[in-house]
Amino acid sequence: MTKQLQSKRIEGLDFARALAMFGMLIVNFKIIMGAAENGPDWIIWFTGLFEGRASATFVMLAGIGVALMTRKARNGGTHSIIRENRTSLRKRAAFLFIIGLLLYVVGWTGDILHYYGVYMLIASFLIVSSTKLMIILSSTILIISQILLVTMNYLKGWDPAQPFMEYLDFWTIEGFLRNLLFNGYHPALPWICFFLIGMILGRLDLSKKAVRNKMLFISLFLLATIEILSKVLMRLSLSVLDVESAEYLFQTGPIPPNILYVLSNSSSAIIVIIASIYIAEKFAGHWFTKSLIKTGQLTLTHYVSHVFIGIGILMLLNRLENQTLAFSLIFTILFFVASILFSVLWSRKFKRGPIEWVMRKITN
Protein backbone atom coordinates (compact mmCIF):
# COMPACT_ATOMS: atom_id res chain seq x y z
CA MET A 1 0.00 0.00 0.00
CA THR A 2 1.46 3.35 -0.95
CA LYS A 3 1.66 6.18 1.52
CA GLN A 4 -0.70 8.23 -0.63
CA LEU A 5 -3.35 5.52 -0.80
CA GLN A 6 -3.09 4.84 2.89
CA SER A 7 -3.60 8.54 3.61
CA LYS A 8 -6.67 8.67 1.38
CA ARG A 9 -8.15 5.65 3.09
CA ILE A 10 -7.72 7.25 6.51
CA GLU A 11 -9.29 10.50 5.27
CA GLY A 12 -12.27 8.54 4.00
CA LEU A 13 -12.73 7.05 7.45
CA ASP A 14 -12.63 10.51 9.02
CA PHE A 15 -15.22 11.68 6.49
CA ALA A 16 -17.44 8.75 7.49
CA ARG A 17 -16.99 9.62 11.18
CA ALA A 18 -18.28 13.11 10.52
CA LEU A 19 -21.34 11.74 8.72
CA ALA A 20 -21.98 9.27 11.54
CA MET A 21 -21.70 12.10 14.06
CA PHE A 22 -24.25 14.15 12.12
CA GLY A 23 -26.65 11.21 12.16
CA MET A 24 -26.18 10.72 15.90
CA LEU A 25 -26.87 14.42 16.50
CA ILE A 26 -30.12 14.17 14.54
CA VAL A 27 -31.28 11.23 16.66
CA ASN A 28 -30.08 12.55 20.01
CA PHE A 29 -31.42 16.07 19.67
CA LYS A 30 -34.86 14.96 18.51
CA ILE A 31 -35.11 12.64 21.52
CA ILE A 32 -33.82 15.30 23.91
CA MET A 33 -36.43 17.77 22.61
CA GLY A 34 -39.29 15.26 22.70
CA ALA A 35 -39.79 15.79 18.99
CA ALA A 36 -39.65 12.21 17.71
CA GLU A 37 -43.13 12.07 16.13
CA ASN A 38 -43.97 15.77 16.07
CA GLY A 39 -43.72 16.65 12.40
CA PRO A 40 -44.77 15.81 8.84
CA ASP A 41 -44.33 12.25 7.61
CA TRP A 42 -41.34 13.02 5.41
CA ILE A 43 -39.32 14.48 8.33
CA ILE A 44 -40.32 11.56 10.56
CA TRP A 45 -39.13 9.21 7.81
CA PHE A 46 -35.89 11.12 7.20
CA THR A 47 -34.85 11.41 10.85
CA GLY A 48 -35.87 7.79 11.41
CA LEU A 49 -33.27 6.67 8.85
CA PHE A 50 -30.50 7.48 11.32
CA GLU A 51 -31.88 5.65 14.35
CA GLY A 52 -29.44 2.91 15.26
CA ARG A 53 -27.61 3.22 11.94
CA ALA A 54 -25.49 6.28 12.69
CA SER A 55 -24.27 4.91 16.02
CA ALA A 56 -23.64 1.47 14.48
CA THR A 57 -21.48 3.14 11.83
CA PHE A 58 -19.65 5.02 14.57
CA VAL A 59 -18.88 1.79 16.45
CA MET A 60 -17.80 -0.02 13.29
CA LEU A 61 -15.40 2.82 12.48
CA ALA A 62 -13.91 2.44 15.95
CA GLY A 63 -13.27 -1.22 15.21
CA ILE A 64 -11.56 -0.31 11.94
CA GLY A 65 -9.45 2.23 13.80
CA VAL A 66 -8.32 -0.38 16.31
CA ALA A 67 -7.39 -2.78 13.51
CA LEU A 68 -5.29 -0.09 11.83
CA MET A 69 -3.67 0.95 15.09
CA THR A 70 -2.66 -2.63 15.93
CA ARG A 71 -1.58 -3.66 12.43
CA LYS A 72 2.08 -3.93 13.39
CA ALA A 73 1.28 -6.14 16.38
CA ARG A 74 -0.89 -8.38 14.22
CA ASN A 75 1.61 -8.70 11.38
CA GLY A 76 4.47 -10.42 13.16
CA GLY A 77 4.78 -8.05 16.09
CA THR A 78 6.85 -8.97 19.10
CA HIS A 79 5.34 -9.78 22.47
CA SER A 80 6.43 -6.33 23.63
CA ILE A 81 4.53 -4.56 20.83
CA ILE A 82 1.43 -6.68 21.40
CA ARG A 83 1.55 -5.92 25.11
CA GLU A 84 2.00 -2.19 24.46
CA ASN A 85 -0.98 -2.15 22.08
CA ARG A 86 -3.18 -3.99 24.54
CA THR A 87 -2.18 -1.69 27.38
CA SER A 88 -2.88 1.40 25.28
CA LEU A 89 -6.31 0.08 24.25
CA ARG A 90 -7.22 -0.77 27.83
CA LYS A 91 -6.24 2.71 29.01
CA ARG A 92 -8.39 4.23 26.26
CA ALA A 93 -11.22 1.90 27.20
CA ALA A 94 -11.01 3.05 30.82
CA PHE A 95 -10.90 6.71 29.75
CA LEU A 96 -13.99 6.38 27.55
CA PHE A 97 -15.81 4.34 30.20
CA ILE A 98 -15.21 7.00 32.85
CA ILE A 99 -16.09 9.91 30.55
CA GLY A 100 -19.29 8.11 29.56
CA LEU A 101 -20.33 7.54 33.16
CA LEU A 102 -19.61 11.19 33.96
CA LEU A 103 -21.93 12.19 31.13
CA TYR A 104 -24.55 9.85 32.57
CA VAL A 105 -24.15 11.45 36.00
CA VAL A 106 -24.82 14.93 34.61
CA GLY A 107 -28.01 13.68 32.98
CA TRP A 108 -27.06 12.30 29.56
CA THR A 109 -28.63 8.84 29.91
CA GLY A 110 -28.23 8.12 26.18
CA ASP A 111 -24.44 7.88 26.49
CA ILE A 112 -22.55 5.51 24.19
CA LEU A 113 -19.00 6.11 25.46
CA HIS A 114 -19.10 3.80 28.48
CA TYR A 115 -20.36 1.00 26.22
CA TYR A 116 -17.62 1.96 23.80
CA GLY A 117 -15.07 1.44 26.54
CA VAL A 118 -16.32 -2.10 27.09
CA TYR A 119 -16.14 -2.88 23.35
CA MET A 120 -12.55 -1.63 23.30
CA LEU A 121 -11.60 -3.62 26.39
CA ILE A 122 -12.89 -6.81 24.77
CA ALA A 123 -11.13 -5.90 21.51
CA SER A 124 -7.80 -5.60 23.33
CA PHE A 125 -7.80 -9.37 23.84
CA LEU A 126 -8.44 -10.00 20.13
CA ILE A 127 -5.96 -7.79 18.28
CA VAL A 128 -3.87 -10.75 17.08
CA SER A 129 -6.71 -13.28 16.83
CA SER A 130 -7.44 -14.83 13.45
CA THR A 131 -10.17 -13.38 11.27
CA LYS A 132 -11.88 -16.78 11.31
CA LEU A 133 -12.05 -16.72 15.11
CA MET A 134 -13.50 -13.22 15.08
CA ILE A 135 -16.19 -14.22 12.58
CA ILE A 136 -17.11 -17.23 14.72
CA LEU A 137 -17.14 -15.05 17.85
CA SER A 138 -19.36 -12.41 16.22
CA SER A 139 -21.80 -15.04 14.98
CA THR A 140 -21.93 -16.73 18.38
CA ILE A 141 -22.57 -13.43 20.18
CA LEU A 142 -25.33 -12.58 17.70
CA ILE A 143 -27.08 -15.91 18.24
CA ILE A 144 -26.74 -15.69 22.05
CA SER A 145 -28.15 -12.15 21.95
CA GLN A 146 -31.18 -13.29 19.98
CA ILE A 147 -31.79 -16.15 22.43
CA LEU A 148 -31.64 -13.69 25.34
CA LEU A 149 -34.18 -11.42 23.63
CA VAL A 150 -36.77 -14.20 23.57
CA THR A 151 -35.99 -15.74 26.95
CA MET A 152 -35.50 -12.66 29.16
CA ASN A 153 -37.59 -9.61 29.98
CA TYR A 154 -36.24 -6.88 27.71
CA LEU A 155 -38.18 -4.17 29.55
CA LYS A 156 -36.76 -5.00 32.97
CA GLY A 157 -35.18 -1.95 34.57
CA TRP A 158 -36.93 0.57 32.34
CA ASP A 159 -39.54 2.88 33.85
CA PRO A 160 -42.95 1.48 32.77
CA ALA A 161 -44.27 5.04 32.53
CA GLN A 162 -41.37 6.07 30.26
CA PRO A 163 -40.13 2.98 28.38
CA PHE A 164 -36.59 3.44 27.05
CA MET A 165 -36.34 6.91 28.56
CA GLU A 166 -35.36 6.28 32.19
CA TYR A 167 -33.53 3.26 33.61
CA LEU A 168 -34.63 2.85 37.23
CA ASP A 169 -31.87 0.68 38.73
CA PHE A 170 -28.90 1.77 36.59
CA TRP A 171 -26.73 2.47 39.65
CA THR A 172 -27.19 -0.98 41.20
CA ILE A 173 -24.79 -3.80 40.29
CA GLU A 174 -27.53 -5.95 38.75
CA GLY A 175 -29.14 -3.05 36.91
CA PHE A 176 -25.85 -1.69 35.62
CA LEU A 177 -24.73 -5.05 34.25
CA ARG A 178 -28.18 -5.73 32.75
CA ASN A 179 -28.12 -2.35 31.03
CA LEU A 180 -24.53 -2.76 29.89
CA LEU A 181 -24.86 -6.26 28.50
CA PHE A 182 -28.51 -6.80 27.60
CA ASN A 183 -31.06 -4.01 27.35
CA GLY A 184 -29.34 -0.62 27.49
CA TYR A 185 -29.22 1.70 24.50
CA HIS A 186 -26.07 0.05 23.10
CA PRO A 187 -25.66 -3.24 25.00
CA ALA A 188 -22.48 -5.23 24.49
CA LEU A 189 -24.70 -8.13 23.42
CA PRO A 190 -24.95 -7.70 20.44
CA TRP A 191 -23.39 -4.26 19.79
CA ILE A 192 -19.86 -5.61 20.16
CA CYS A 193 -20.55 -7.30 16.80
CA PHE A 194 -20.33 -3.93 15.04
CA PHE A 195 -16.93 -3.35 16.64
CA LEU A 196 -15.67 -6.82 15.71
CA ILE A 197 -16.90 -6.44 12.12
CA GLY A 198 -15.01 -3.15 11.99
CA MET A 199 -11.85 -4.90 13.19
CA ILE A 200 -12.29 -7.47 10.42
CA LEU A 201 -12.80 -4.75 7.80
CA GLY A 202 -9.73 -2.92 9.06
CA ARG A 203 -7.64 -5.93 8.07
CA LEU A 204 -8.66 -5.59 4.41
CA ASP A 205 -6.79 -3.46 1.88
CA LEU A 206 -9.43 -0.83 1.28
CA SER A 207 -7.05 1.09 -0.98
CA LYS A 208 -7.93 -1.47 -3.67
CA LYS A 209 -11.07 -0.55 -5.60
CA ALA A 210 -11.77 -4.20 -6.35
CA VAL A 211 -12.01 -4.92 -2.62
CA ARG A 212 -14.22 -1.89 -2.00
CA ASN A 213 -16.49 -2.65 -4.94
CA LYS A 214 -17.00 -6.21 -3.76
CA MET A 215 -17.82 -5.04 -0.23
CA LEU A 216 -20.20 -2.41 -1.57
CA PHE A 217 -22.05 -4.88 -3.81
CA ILE A 218 -22.38 -7.48 -1.05
CA SER A 219 -23.56 -4.87 1.47
CA LEU A 220 -26.15 -3.38 -0.90
CA PHE A 221 -27.48 -6.85 -1.71
CA LEU A 222 -27.57 -7.87 1.98
CA LEU A 223 -29.25 -4.60 3.02
CA ALA A 224 -32.00 -4.98 0.43
CA THR A 225 -32.46 -8.67 1.22
CA ILE A 226 -32.67 -8.16 4.99
CA GLU A 227 -35.09 -5.24 4.73
CA ILE A 228 -37.39 -7.22 2.42
CA LEU A 229 -37.09 -10.30 4.62
CA SER A 230 -37.96 -8.22 7.67
CA LYS A 231 -41.18 -6.95 6.13
CA VAL A 232 -42.15 -10.38 4.80
CA LEU A 233 -41.56 -12.09 8.16
CA MET A 234 -43.51 -9.44 10.05
CA ARG A 235 -46.46 -9.78 7.68
CA LEU A 236 -46.45 -13.60 7.67
CA SER A 237 -46.07 -13.81 11.44
CA LEU A 238 -49.20 -11.74 12.03
CA SER A 239 -51.23 -14.94 11.61
CA VAL A 240 -49.79 -16.17 14.92
CA LEU A 241 -48.37 -13.05 16.57
CA ASP A 242 -49.64 -9.59 17.40
CA VAL A 243 -48.06 -6.56 15.72
CA GLU A 244 -45.87 -5.70 18.71
CA SER A 245 -44.42 -9.22 18.95
CA ALA A 246 -43.81 -9.39 15.20
CA GLU A 247 -41.91 -6.10 15.28
CA TYR A 248 -39.98 -7.22 18.35
CA LEU A 249 -38.67 -10.26 16.51
CA PHE A 250 -38.31 -9.09 12.93
CA GLN A 251 -37.96 -5.29 12.68
CA THR A 252 -34.61 -3.69 11.78
CA GLY A 253 -34.71 -0.80 14.27
CA PRO A 254 -32.36 -0.55 17.26
CA ILE A 255 -34.90 -1.47 19.95
CA PRO A 256 -34.56 -4.36 20.39
CA PRO A 257 -31.29 -5.09 18.54
CA ASN A 258 -32.22 -8.45 17.01
CA ILE A 259 -30.34 -10.43 14.35
CA LEU A 260 -32.01 -8.64 11.44
CA TYR A 261 -31.15 -5.27 12.98
CA VAL A 262 -27.46 -6.15 13.30
CA LEU A 263 -27.26 -7.54 9.75
CA SER A 264 -29.14 -4.62 8.19
CA ASN A 265 -27.23 -1.95 10.09
CA SER A 266 -23.88 -3.61 9.50
CA SER A 267 -24.64 -3.48 5.78
CA SER A 268 -25.68 0.16 5.81
CA ALA A 269 -22.61 1.07 7.90
CA ILE A 270 -20.29 -0.57 5.38
CA ILE A 271 -22.07 1.24 2.54
CA VAL A 272 -21.55 4.60 4.26
CA ILE A 273 -17.89 3.84 4.99
CA ILE A 274 -17.08 2.68 1.45
CA ALA A 275 -18.97 5.60 -0.08
CA SER A 276 -17.07 7.99 2.20
CA ILE A 277 -13.73 6.60 1.07
CA TYR A 278 -14.74 7.11 -2.57
CA ILE A 279 -15.94 10.66 -1.90
CA ALA A 280 -12.79 11.55 0.02
CA GLU A 281 -10.71 10.34 -2.92
CA LYS A 282 -12.85 11.90 -5.67
CA PHE A 283 -13.14 15.31 -4.03
CA ALA A 284 -9.94 15.32 -2.02
CA GLY A 285 -9.17 18.96 -2.71
CA HIS A 286 -12.66 20.37 -2.11
CA TRP A 287 -13.07 22.63 0.94
CA PHE A 288 -16.20 20.80 2.09
CA THR A 289 -14.47 17.42 1.99
CA LYS A 290 -11.49 18.77 3.91
CA SER A 291 -13.79 20.39 6.46
CA LEU A 292 -15.71 17.17 7.11
CA ILE A 293 -12.46 15.22 7.41
CA LYS A 294 -11.23 17.63 10.08
CA THR A 295 -14.61 17.35 11.82
CA GLY A 296 -14.35 13.57 11.80
CA GLN A 297 -10.99 13.80 13.55
CA LEU A 298 -12.63 15.59 16.50
CA THR A 299 -15.73 13.44 16.95
CA LEU A 300 -15.00 12.63 20.61
CA THR A 301 -14.82 16.34 21.40
CA HIS A 302 -18.00 17.00 19.43
CA TYR A 303 -19.83 14.15 21.12
CA VAL A 304 -19.06 15.55 24.57
CA SER A 305 -19.80 19.12 23.44
CA HIS A 306 -23.24 18.18 22.14
CA VAL A 307 -24.13 17.16 25.70
CA PHE A 308 -22.75 20.20 27.50
CA ILE A 309 -23.03 22.92 24.86
CA GLY A 310 -25.89 21.61 22.71
CA ILE A 311 -28.19 20.62 25.55
CA GLY A 312 -27.03 23.64 27.53
CA ILE A 313 -28.22 25.97 24.76
CA LEU A 314 -31.54 24.14 24.58
CA MET A 315 -31.98 24.52 28.34
CA LEU A 316 -31.35 28.26 28.10
CA LEU A 317 -33.88 28.51 25.27
CA ASN A 318 -36.36 26.35 27.22
CA ARG A 319 -36.58 23.96 24.26
CA LEU A 320 -36.19 20.58 25.94
CA GLU A 321 -39.81 19.44 25.71
CA ASN A 322 -42.55 19.14 23.09
CA GLN A 323 -40.57 20.62 20.21
CA THR A 324 -41.23 20.05 16.53
CA LEU A 325 -39.06 17.84 14.36
CA ALA A 326 -38.47 20.80 12.06
CA PHE A 327 -36.95 22.85 14.89
CA SER A 328 -34.94 19.83 16.06
CA LEU A 329 -33.52 19.28 12.57
CA ILE A 330 -32.69 22.96 12.07
CA PHE A 331 -30.96 23.11 15.47
CA THR A 332 -29.00 19.94 14.61
CA ILE A 333 -27.83 21.37 11.30
CA LEU A 334 -26.76 24.65 12.92
CA PHE A 335 -24.92 22.80 15.69
CA PHE A 336 -23.16 20.58 13.16
CA VAL A 337 -22.16 23.58 11.04
CA ALA A 338 -20.74 25.20 14.19
CA SER A 339 -18.86 21.95 14.92
CA ILE A 340 -17.38 21.99 11.41
CA LEU A 341 -16.30 25.62 11.81
CA PHE A 342 -14.70 24.87 15.18
CA SER A 343 -12.88 21.86 13.70
CA VAL A 344 -11.46 23.86 10.82
CA LEU A 345 -10.28 26.71 13.05
CA TRP A 346 -8.92 24.40 15.76
CA SER A 347 -6.97 22.28 13.25
CA ARG A 348 -5.04 25.35 12.09
CA LYS A 349 -3.10 25.32 15.35
CA PHE A 350 -3.61 21.90 16.87
CA LYS A 351 -3.27 18.38 15.51
CA ARG A 352 -5.88 16.81 17.82
CA GLY A 353 -9.11 17.92 19.40
CA PRO A 354 -9.04 18.99 23.07
CA ILE A 355 -10.56 15.79 24.48
CA GLU A 356 -8.65 13.63 21.97
CA TRP A 357 -5.46 15.33 23.20
CA VAL A 358 -6.31 14.61 26.83
CA MET A 359 -7.06 10.97 26.03
CA ARG A 360 -3.77 10.61 24.15
CA LYS A 361 -1.79 12.18 27.00
CA ILE A 362 -3.38 9.93 29.61
CA THR A 363 -3.30 6.67 27.66
CA ASN A 364 0.08 6.83 25.92
WOSUL-V93164 format. One record per helix or strand of 2 or more residues. SS is the DSSP state (2 for helix, 1 for strand). FROM is the first residue (numbers start at 1). TO is the last residue. Records with the same first field share a line. If there is no record, write none. Layout:
BEGIN
SS = FROM-TO + FROM-TO
END
This chain:
BEGIN
2 = 3-32 + 41-48 + 53-69 + 71-74 + 79-105 + 113-124 + 131-151 + 160-162 + 173-183 + 188-201 + 209-237 + 243-250 + 259-282 + 287-296 + 299-316 + 325-347 + 354-363
END
